[in-house]
Amino acid sequence: MPVARSMLISHASPSHSIAVSAVVRPSPRLSALLFLMAAALLASAAVIHSKADTAFDLVLVSVCAIAGCALSLFPLLRRNSCRIDVTGIGQIRLVDTSPEADAGSTGQSTCSGEVVQLLRDSTFWSSLMVLRLQSGSGRIAVLVILPDSMDRGAFHALSVARRWVAARQFSSKAKSFDPFQQSD
């Protein structure tokens, strides 16, 4: 079983940083939940269709059926694993890997990847991370990470690292923004 490898790096200042590298695979739990929701939508469409007597009912059947079909295909769209590297200074790098990659934590790599920045509207809960990451070219990648997307230790290490990056990144932006500052 892979072990999460993270290290705490001390600088001359009192601040600390966390470096971690973790392979993130598509969550089987999220795929199952999406398939169940699609099945519920398709079953709703069938029940409504059997009792449809107005135009609104037929529109509702169509919407449920289209949403159910689209939702059932969604887990199949993103079947690639990726590796997310957080350096000791808080830089985040996203690297695409194969679907067969080991879900867990890996050593820091020298492989090139895309440097990305954590966006403010990312969501962090204890058992769910929705990371919105923007590259230098402006492309936005969304990673939905559940605990079954990697081993438990890697999930915890990545959670700690993204909290550190978010606190550091967003507090520096808040300090640099002064709405009452007078322009010259």
LUMKOL-590311 format. One line per 5 residues: their letters; for each residue x, z, y of N, C-alpha, C, O. Coordinates in nm, 2 decimals. Atoms other than C-alpha are relative to their C-alpha. Layout:
// residues N
A) X,Z,Y,X,Z,Y,X,Z,Y,X,Z,Y ~ ...;
This chain:
// residues 184
MPVAR) 0.09,0.00,-0.12,0.00,0.00,0.00,0.09,0.00,0.12,0.18,0.08,0.13 ~ -0.08,0.00,-0.12,0.14,-0.09,0.34,-0.01,0.12,0.08,-0.12,0.19,0.08 ~ 0.00,-0.12,-0.08,0.24,0.19,0.57,0.01,-0.04,0.14,0.09,-0.13,0.18 ~ -0.01,0.03,-0.14,0.18,0.18,0.94,0.13,0.04,0.06,0.18,0.15,0.03 ~ -0.13,-0.03,-0.06,0.50,0.16,1.12,-0.01,-0.01,0.15,-0.03,-0.11,0.21;
SMLIS) 0.01,-0.01,-0.15,0.49,0.27,1.48,0.11,0.10,0.04,0.15,0.18,-0.04 ~ -0.11,-0.09,-0.04,0.76,0.44,1.68,-0.03,0.04,0.15,-0.08,-0.04,0.23 ~ 0.01,-0.05,-0.14,0.75,0.65,1.99,0.13,-0.01,0.07,0.23,0.04,0.02 ~ -0.13,0.03,-0.07,1.01,0.54,2.24,0.00,0.08,0.13,-0.10,0.06,0.21 ~ -0.01,-0.08,-0.12,1.11,0.78,2.51,0.09,-0.08,0.10,0.19,-0.14,0.07;
HASPS) -0.07,0.06,-0.11,1.23,0.65,2.85,0.06,0.11,0.08,0.03,0.23,0.06 ~ -0.05,-0.10,-0.09,1.41,0.83,3.12,-0.11,0.07,0.08,-0.10,0.18,0.12 ~ 0.11,-0.06,-0.06,1.08,0.88,3.28,-0.09,0.08,-0.10,-0.06,0.07,-0.22 ~ 0.08,-0.08,0.09,0.82,1.13,3.14,-0.10,-0.08,-0.08,-0.16,-0.03,-0.17 ~ 0.09,0.08,0.08,0.61,0.84,3.01,0.05,-0.04,-0.13,0.17,-0.05,-0.15;
HSIAV) -0.04,0.04,0.14,0.61,0.73,2.65,-0.07,-0.14,-0.03,-0.17,-0.17,0.04 ~ 0.06,0.12,0.04,0.53,0.40,2.49,-0.01,-0.01,-0.15,0.07,0.06,-0.23 ~ 0.02,0.02,0.14,0.41,0.29,2.15,0.02,-0.14,-0.04,-0.03,-0.23,0.03 ~ -0.03,0.13,0.05,0.54,-0.01,1.96,-0.06,-0.01,-0.14,-0.04,0.07,-0.22 ~ 0.07,0.02,0.13,0.33,-0.15,1.67,-0.02,-0.15,-0.02,-0.03,-0.22,0.07;
SAVVR) 0.03,0.14,0.04,0.29,-0.47,1.48,-0.09,0.01,-0.12,-0.06,0.08,-0.22 ~ 0.10,-0.01,0.11,-0.02,-0.51,1.26,-0.06,-0.14,-0.03,-0.09,-0.21,0.07 ~ 0.07,0.12,0.04,-0.17,-0.80,1.07,-0.15,0.04,-0.01,-0.19,0.13,-0.07 ~ 0.15,-0.03,0.00,-0.55,-0.82,1.13,-0.06,-0.12,-0.07,-0.05,-0.23,-0.04 ~ 0.07,0.10,0.07,-0.76,-1.00,0.88,-0.15,0.01,0.03,-0.20,0.11,0.08;
PSPRL) 0.14,-0.01,-0.03,-1.13,-1.09,0.91,-0.06,0.12,-0.08,-0.03,0.14,-0.20 ~ 0.07,-0.12,0.06,-1.35,-0.78,0.83,-0.10,-0.04,-0.10,-0.20,-0.11,-0.07 ~ 0.11,0.03,0.10,-1.54,-0.81,0.50,-0.13,0.07,0.04,-0.24,0.02,0.01 ~ 0.12,-0.07,-0.04,-1.78,-0.55,0.63,-0.08,-0.07,0.11,-0.20,-0.08,0.10 ~ 0.07,0.08,-0.11,-1.86,-0.75,0.95,-0.06,-0.13,-0.06,-0.17,-0.16,-0.02;
SALLF) 0.06,0.13,0.06,-1.91,-1.07,0.74,-0.12,0.04,-0.08,-0.22,-0.03,-0.07 ~ 0.12,-0.04,0.08,-2.15,-0.88,0.51,-0.12,0.03,0.09,-0.23,-0.01,0.07 ~ 0.10,-0.04,-0.10,-2.34,-0.74,0.81,-0.06,-0.13,0.06,-0.18,-0.13,0.09 ~ 0.05,0.13,-0.06,-2.37,-1.09,0.97,-0.08,-0.08,-0.10,-0.19,-0.13,-0.06 ~ 0.08,0.07,0.10,-2.49,-1.24,0.64,-0.14,0.07,-0.02,-0.24,0.01,-0.03;
LMAAA) 0.12,-0.07,0.01,-2.75,-0.96,0.61,-0.10,-0.02,0.12,-0.22,-0.04,0.10 ~ 0.08,0.03,-0.12,-2.87,-1.02,0.97,-0.06,-0.14,-0.01,-0.17,-0.16,0.03 ~ 0.05,0.14,0.01,-2.90,-1.39,0.90,-0.11,-0.01,-0.10,-0.21,-0.07,-0.08 ~ 0.10,0.00,0.10,-3.10,-1.32,0.59,-0.13,0.06,0.05,-0.24,0.01,0.03 ~ 0.11,-0.06,-0.06,-3.33,-1.09,0.78,-0.07,-0.10,0.10,-0.19,-0.11,0.10;
LLASA) 0.06,0.10,-0.09,-3.38,-1.36,1.05,-0.07,-0.11,-0.08,-0.18,-0.15,-0.04 ~ 0.07,0.11,0.08,-3.46,-1.63,0.79,-0.12,0.05,-0.07,-0.22,-0.02,-0.08 ~ 0.12,-0.06,0.06,-3.70,-1.39,0.61,-0.11,0.01,0.10,-0.23,-0.01,0.07 ~ 0.10,-0.01,-0.11,-3.87,-1.32,0.94,-0.06,-0.14,0.03,-0.18,-0.15,0.05 ~ 0.05,0.13,-0.03,-3.90,-1.69,1.00,-0.10,-0.04,-0.11,-0.21,-0.10,-0.07;
AVIHS) 0.09,0.04,0.11,-4.06,-1.74,0.66,-0.14,0.07,0.01,-0.24,0.02,-0.01 ~ 0.12,-0.08,-0.01,-4.31,-1.46,0.71,-0.09,-0.04,0.12,-0.21,-0.06,0.11 ~ 0.08,0.04,-0.12,-4.41,-1.57,1.06,-0.05,-0.14,-0.03,-0.17,-0.17,0.02 ~ 0.05,0.13,0.02,-4.44,-1.93,0.94,-0.12,0.00,-0.09,-0.22,-0.07,-0.07 ~ 0.12,-0.01,0.09,-4.68,-1.82,0.66,-0.13,0.04,0.07,-0.24,0.02,0.02;
KADTA) 0.12,-0.05,-0.07,-4.91,-1.66,0.92,-0.01,-0.07,0.14,-0.09,-0.02,0.22 ~ 0.00,0.07,-0.13,-4.85,-1.90,1.21,-0.13,-0.07,0.03,-0.18,-0.14,-0.05 ~ 0.12,0.06,-0.04,-5.16,-2.00,1.40,0.01,-0.05,0.15,-0.09,-0.11,0.19 ~ -0.01,0.04,-0.13,-5.03,-2.06,1.75,0.13,-0.08,0.02,0.22,-0.07,-0.06 ~ -0.13,0.07,-0.04,-4.76,-2.28,1.92,0.11,0.10,0.02,0.23,0.07,-0.02;
FDLVL) -0.10,-0.10,-0.02,-4.58,-1.96,2.01,0.06,0.04,-0.13,0.18,0.06,-0.14 ~ -0.05,-0.04,0.14,-4.55,-1.86,1.64,0.09,-0.11,-0.05,0.19,-0.07,-0.11 ~ -0.09,0.11,0.05,-4.40,-2.20,1.56,0.13,0.00,0.08,0.24,-0.03,0.02 ~ -0.12,-0.01,-0.08,-4.15,-2.16,1.84,0.08,0.11,-0.05,0.21,0.10,-0.06 ~ -0.07,-0.11,0.05,-4.06,-1.82,1.72,0.06,-0.02,-0.14,0.17,0.03,-0.17;
VSVCA) -0.05,0.04,0.13,-4.02,-1.95,1.36,0.13,-0.08,0.02,0.23,-0.06,-0.05 ~ -0.12,0.09,-0.03,-3.78,-2.22,1.50,0.12,0.08,0.05,0.23,0.06,0.00 ~ -0.11,-0.08,-0.06,-3.58,-1.97,1.70,0.07,0.09,-0.11,0.19,0.10,-0.12 ~ -0.05,-0.09,0.11,-3.55,-1.73,1.40,0.08,-0.08,-0.10,0.19,-0.04,-0.14 ~ -0.07,0.08,0.10,-3.45,-2.01,1.16,0.13,-0.05,0.06,0.23,-0.05,-0.01;
IAGCA) -0.12,0.05,-0.06,-3.19,-2.16,1.40,0.10,0.11,0.01,0.22,0.10,-0.02 ~ -0.09,-0.11,-0.02,-3.04,-1.82,1.48,0.05,0.05,-0.14,0.17,0.09,-0.15 ~ -0.04,-0.05,0.13,-3.04,-1.72,1.11,0.11,-0.10,-0.06,0.21,-0.05,-0.12 ~ -0.09,0.10,0.05,-2.86,-2.05,1.01,0.14,0.01,0.08,0.24,0.01,0.01 ~ -0.13,-0.02,-0.08,-2.60,-2.01,1.30,0.07,0.12,-0.04,0.19,0.12,-0.05;
LSLFP) -0.06,-0.13,0.03,-2.54,-1.65,1.22,0.06,0.00,-0.14,0.16,0.07,-0.16 ~ -0.06,0.00,0.13,-2.48,-1.72,0.85,0.13,-0.08,-0.01,0.21,-0.06,-0.09 ~ -0.13,0.08,0.00,-2.21,-1.98,0.94,0.11,0.07,0.08,0.23,0.04,0.07 ~ -0.10,-0.06,-0.08,-2.04,-1.75,1.19,0.12,0.06,-0.07,0.23,0.04,-0.03 ~ -0.11,-0.06,0.07,-1.83,-1.55,0.94,0.10,-0.10,-0.06,0.22,-0.07,-0.08;
LLRRN) -0.08,0.11,0.06,-1.70,-1.88,0.80,0.09,-0.07,0.10,0.19,-0.13,0.07 ~ -0.08,0.07,-0.11,-1.56,-2.00,1.14,0.14,0.06,0.01,0.23,-0.02,0.02 ~ -0.13,-0.06,-0.02,-1.28,-1.75,1.17,0.05,0.06,-0.13,0.01,0.18,-0.16 ~ -0.05,-0.06,0.13,-1.11,-1.70,0.84,0.15,0.02,0.00,0.21,0.05,-0.10 ~ -0.15,-0.02,-0.01,-0.75,-1.68,0.97,0.03,0.15,0.03,-0.05,0.22,0.10;
SCRID) -0.06,-0.13,-0.04,-0.55,-1.36,0.99,0.09,-0.02,0.12,0.13,-0.14,0.15 ~ -0.09,0.01,-0.12,-0.35,-1.29,1.30,0.08,0.13,0.00,0.04,0.23,-0.06 ~ -0.08,-0.12,-0.01,-0.07,-1.05,1.38,0.00,0.04,0.15,0.01,-0.05,0.24 ~ -0.01,-0.05,-0.14,-0.08,-0.84,1.70,0.12,0.09,0.01,0.13,0.19,-0.07 ~ -0.13,-0.08,-0.03,0.25,-0.70,1.83,-0.02,0.06,0.14,-0.04,-0.01,0.23;
VTGIG) -0.01,-0.07,-0.13,0.26,-0.44,2.10,0.14,0.06,0.01,0.19,0.13,-0.08 ~ -0.14,-0.04,-0.02,0.61,-0.39,2.23,0.01,0.14,0.06,-0.09,0.20,0.10 ~ -0.02,-0.14,-0.05,0.76,-0.06,2.35,-0.03,0.01,0.15,-0.06,0.12,0.20 ~ 0.04,-0.01,-0.14,0.69,-0.16,2.71,-0.14,-0.04,0.03,-0.18,-0.05,0.14 ~ 0.14,0.03,-0.02,0.33,-0.25,2.65,-0.04,-0.15,0.00,-0.16,-0.18,0.02;
QIRLV) 0.03,0.14,0.00,0.35,-0.63,2.62,-0.07,-0.03,-0.14,-0.03,0.02,-0.24 ~ 0.08,0.03,0.12,0.10,-0.77,2.37,0.03,-0.15,-0.04,0.02,-0.24,0.05 ~ -0.02,0.14,0.05,0.18,-1.08,2.16,-0.10,-0.02,-0.12,-0.11,0.07,-0.21 ~ 0.09,0.03,0.11,-0.07,-1.25,1.93,0.06,-0.12,-0.07,0.09,-0.23,-0.01 ~ -0.05,0.10,0.08,0.05,-1.46,1.64,-0.09,-0.03,-0.11,-0.14,0.05,-0.18;
DTSPE) 0.08,0.04,0.11,-0.16,-1.66,1.40,0.07,0.00,-0.13,0.19,-0.04,-0.13 ~ -0.06,0.00,0.14,-0.09,-1.61,1.03,-0.09,-0.06,-0.10,-0.21,-0.10,-0.06 ~ 0.09,0.06,0.11,-0.23,-1.73,0.70,-0.10,0.10,-0.04,-0.09,0.22,-0.02 ~ 0.11,-0.09,0.05,-0.55,-1.59,0.55,0.05,0.09,-0.11,-0.01,0.19,-0.14 ~ -0.05,-0.08,0.11,-0.34,-1.46,0.26,0.09,0.11,0.04,0.15,0.18,-0.04;
ADAGS) -0.09,-0.10,-0.05,-0.13,-1.24,0.48,-0.05,0.14,-0.03,-0.17,0.17,-0.04 ~ 0.03,-0.14,0.03,-0.11,-0.87,0.39,-0.06,0.07,0.12,0.00,0.07,0.22 ~ 0.07,-0.07,-0.11,-0.36,-0.68,0.60,0.06,0.14,0.01,0.04,0.23,-0.08 ~ -0.07,-0.13,-0.02,-0.16,-0.39,0.73,0.09,-0.01,0.12,0.07,-0.08,0.21 ~ -0.09,0.00,-0.11,0.13,-0.32,0.95,0.13,-0.06,-0.05,0.18,-0.04,-0.17;
TGQST) -0.12,0.07,0.04,0.45,-0.52,0.95,0.11,0.05,0.10,0.08,0.11,0.20 ~ -0.11,-0.03,-0.09,0.79,-0.47,1.11,-0.01,-0.09,0.12,-0.07,-0.20,0.11 ~ 0.00,0.09,-0.12,0.84,-0.62,1.46,0.07,-0.13,-0.04,0.17,-0.12,-0.11 ~ -0.06,0.12,0.04,0.91,-0.98,1.41,0.06,-0.07,0.12,0.04,-0.04,0.24 ~ -0.06,0.08,-0.10,1.11,-1.23,1.60,-0.07,-0.13,0.02,-0.03,-0.22,0.10;
CSGEV) 0.07,0.12,0.00,0.86,-1.51,1.54,-0.07,-0.01,0.14,-0.12,0.09,0.20 ~ 0.06,0.02,-0.14,0.72,-1.66,1.87,-0.15,0.01,-0.02,-0.21,-0.04,-0.12 ~ 0.15,-0.01,0.00,0.36,-1.59,1.95,-0.04,-0.02,0.15,0.04,-0.05,0.24 ~ 0.05,0.02,-0.13,0.14,-1.61,2.25,-0.01,0.14,0.07,-0.07,0.23,0.02 ~ 0.01,-0.13,-0.07,0.18,-1.33,2.51,-0.13,0.00,0.07,-0.17,-0.09,0.13;
VQLLR) 0.14,-0.02,-0.05,-0.16,-1.20,2.61,-0.01,0.13,0.08,0.07,0.22,0.06 ~ 0.02,-0.12,-0.07,-0.30,-0.95,2.84,-0.14,0.06,-0.04,-0.24,-0.02,-0.05 ~ 0.12,-0.06,0.04,-0.57,-0.70,2.75,-0.10,0.00,0.12,-0.06,0.04,0.23 ~ 0.10,0.01,-0.11,-0.89,-0.76,2.96,-0.07,0.13,0.01,-0.09,0.20,-0.09 ~ 0.07,-0.12,-0.03,-1.08,-0.48,3.12,-0.13,0.02,-0.08,-0.17,0.13,-0.10;
DSTFW) 0.13,-0.01,0.07,-1.40,-0.56,2.94,0.01,0.01,-0.15,-0.09,-0.02,-0.23 ~ -0.02,-0.02,0.14,-1.25,-0.49,2.60,-0.08,0.13,-0.04,-0.09,0.22,0.05 ~ 0.07,-0.11,0.04,-1.44,-0.23,2.39,0.08,0.08,-0.10,0.13,0.03,-0.19 ~ -0.08,-0.09,0.09,-1.28,0.07,2.22,-0.09,0.12,-0.05,-0.12,0.20,0.03 ~ 0.07,-0.11,0.07,-1.47,0.30,1.98,0.09,0.05,-0.11,0.19,-0.01,-0.14;
SSLMV) -0.08,-0.06,0.11,-1.33,0.52,1.71,0.01,-0.09,-0.12,0.11,-0.08,-0.19 ~ -0.01,0.09,0.12,-1.41,0.27,1.44,-0.03,-0.14,0.03,-0.07,-0.22,-0.06 ~ 0.01,0.14,-0.04,-1.44,-0.05,1.63,0.08,-0.03,0.12,0.07,0.04,0.22 ~ -0.07,0.05,-0.11,-1.22,-0.24,1.86,-0.04,-0.15,0.03,-0.02,-0.23,-0.06 ~ 0.03,0.14,-0.04,-1.33,-0.56,2.04,0.10,-0.02,0.11,0.08,0.01,0.23;
LRLQS) -0.11,0.03,-0.10,-1.01,-0.68,2.21,-0.02,-0.14,0.06,-0.03,-0.24,-0.01 ~ 0.00,0.13,-0.07,-1.05,-0.95,2.47,0.14,-0.01,0.06,0.18,0.07,0.15 ~ -0.14,0.02,-0.04,-0.71,-1.09,2.53,0.01,-0.14,0.06,-0.04,-0.24,0.01 ~ -0.01,0.12,-0.08,-0.62,-1.35,2.79,0.15,-0.05,0.00,0.24,0.03,0.03 ~ -0.14,0.06,0.00,-0.31,-1.58,2.76,0.03,-0.04,0.14,-0.05,-0.04,0.23;
GSGRI) -0.05,0.04,-0.13,-0.10,-1.70,3.05,-0.07,-0.13,0.04,-0.09,-0.16,0.16 ~ 0.07,0.13,-0.03,-0.29,-2.04,3.02,-0.14,0.02,0.04,-0.21,-0.07,0.07 ~ 0.14,-0.03,-0.03,-0.62,-1.86,3.07,-0.09,0.00,-0.12,-0.21,0.04,-0.10 ~ 0.08,-0.01,0.13,-0.74,-1.89,2.71,-0.03,0.14,-0.03,0.06,0.23,-0.03 ~ 0.04,-0.13,0.04,-0.94,-1.59,2.60,-0.03,0.01,-0.15,-0.10,-0.07,-0.20;
AVLVI) 0.02,-0.02,0.15,-0.92,-1.47,2.24,-0.07,0.13,-0.01,-0.04,0.23,0.06 ~ 0.08,-0.12,0.03,-1.17,-1.21,2.11,0.03,0.04,-0.14,0.01,-0.04,-0.24 ~ -0.03,-0.06,0.13,-1.06,-0.99,1.82,-0.10,0.11,-0.03,-0.10,0.21,0.05 ~ 0.09,-0.11,0.04,-1.33,-0.78,1.65,0.08,0.06,-0.12,0.09,0.01,-0.23 ~ -0.08,-0.07,0.10,-1.13,-0.52,1.45,-0.08,0.12,-0.04,-0.11,0.22,0.04;
LPDSM) 0.06,-0.11,0.06,-1.30,-0.28,1.22,0.10,0.07,-0.09,0.21,0.00,-0.12 ~ -0.11,-0.06,0.08,-1.11,-0.03,1.00,0.03,-0.07,-0.13,0.14,-0.06,-0.18 ~ -0.03,0.07,0.12,-1.14,-0.26,0.70,0.07,-0.13,0.03,0.10,-0.21,-0.06 ~ -0.08,0.12,-0.04,-0.95,-0.53,0.89,0.15,0.02,-0.03,0.22,-0.08,-0.02 ~ -0.14,-0.04,0.03,-0.63,-0.35,0.81,0.00,0.14,-0.06,-0.10,0.20,-0.07;
DRGAF) 0.00,-0.13,0.06,-0.51,-0.04,0.64,-0.02,0.11,0.11,0.00,0.09,0.23 ~ 0.04,-0.11,-0.09,-0.61,0.30,0.79,0.12,0.04,0.10,0.09,0.06,0.22 ~ -0.11,-0.03,-0.09,-0.26,0.38,0.93,0.03,-0.10,0.10,0.06,-0.06,0.22 ~ -0.02,0.10,-0.10,-0.22,0.05,1.10,-0.11,0.00,0.10,-0.09,-0.02,0.22 ~ 0.11,-0.01,-0.09,-0.57,0.08,1.25,0.02,0.11,0.10,0.00,0.10,0.22;
HALSV) -0.03,-0.11,-0.09,-0.48,0.42,1.39,0.11,-0.03,0.10,0.10,0.00,0.22 ~ -0.12,0.04,-0.08,-0.14,0.30,1.52,-0.04,-0.10,0.11,0.00,-0.08,0.22 ~ 0.04,0.10,-0.10,-0.30,0.00,1.69,-0.10,0.06,0.10,-0.09,0.03,0.22 ~ 0.10,-0.07,-0.09,-0.58,0.22,1.84,0.08,0.08,0.10,0.05,0.08,0.22 ~ -0.08,-0.08,-0.09,-0.32,0.46,1.99,0.08,-0.10,0.10,0.08,-0.07,0.22;
ARRWV) -0.08,0.10,-0.08,-0.11,0.16,2.12,-0.09,-0.06,0.11,-0.05,-0.07,0.22 ~ 0.09,0.06,-0.09,-0.41,-0.01,2.28,-0.05,0.10,0.11,-0.07,0.06,0.22 ~ 0.04,-0.10,-0.10,-0.52,0.31,2.45,0.11,0.02,0.10,0.09,0.03,0.22 ~ -0.11,-0.02,-0.09,-0.17,0.35,2.60,0.01,-0.12,0.09,0.03,-0.11,0.21 ~ -0.01,0.12,-0.08,-0.16,-0.01,2.71,-0.11,-0.01,0.11,-0.09,-0.04,0.22;
AARQF) 0.11,0.00,-0.10,-0.51,0.01,2.87,0.02,0.10,0.11,-0.01,0.07,0.22 ~ -0.02,-0.11,-0.11,-0.43,0.34,3.05,0.11,-0.04,0.10,0.09,-0.03,0.22 ~ -0.11,0.04,-0.09,-0.11,0.20,3.18,-0.03,-0.12,0.09,-0.01,-0.12,0.21 ~ 0.04,0.12,-0.07,-0.24,-0.14,3.27,-0.11,0.02,0.11,-0.09,-0.03,0.22 ~ 0.12,-0.01,-0.09,-0.57,-0.04,3.43,0.03,0.11,0.11,-0.02,0.10,0.22;
SSKAK) -0.03,-0.10,-0.10,-0.43,0.27,3.61,0.10,-0.06,0.11,0.08,-0.03,0.23 ~ -0.08,0.07,-0.10,-0.16,0.05,3.78,-0.08,-0.10,0.08,-0.05,-0.11,0.20 ~ 0.08,0.09,-0.08,-0.42,-0.20,3.89,-0.09,0.08,0.09,-0.11,0.04,0.21 ~ 0.08,-0.08,-0.08,-0.64,0.08,4.02,0.08,0.05,0.12,0.03,0.06,0.23 ~ -0.08,-0.05,-0.11,-0.35,0.22,4.22,0.04,-0.11,0.10,0.05,-0.08,0.22;
SFDPF) -0.04,0.10,-0.09,-0.26,-0.12,4.36,-0.12,-0.05,0.09,-0.10,-0.12,0.19 ~ 0.11,0.04,-0.07,-0.62,-0.18,4.48,-0.05,0.11,0.09,-0.09,0.22,0.04 ~ 0.05,-0.10,-0.10,-0.73,0.00,4.80,-0.10,-0.08,0.08,-0.07,-0.15,0.17 ~ 0.11,0.07,-0.07,-1.07,-0.12,4.93,0.00,0.03,0.15,-0.06,-0.04,0.23 ~ 0.00,-0.04,-0.14,-1.01,0.06,5.26,0.13,-0.04,0.07,0.15,-0.01,0.19;
QQSD) -0.12,0.04,-0.06,-0.67,-0.09,5.32,-0.03,-0.11,0.11,-0.10,-0.20,0.08 ~ 0.02,0.09,-0.11,-0.66,-0.27,5.65,0.10,-0.12,-0.01,0.22,-0.09,-0.03 ~ -0.10,0.11,0.01,-0.51,-0.62,5.65,0.06,-0.02,0.14,0.00,0.01,0.24 ~ -0.08,0.03,-0.13,-0.25,-0.72,5.91,-0.04,-0.13,0.06,0.01,-0.16,0.17;
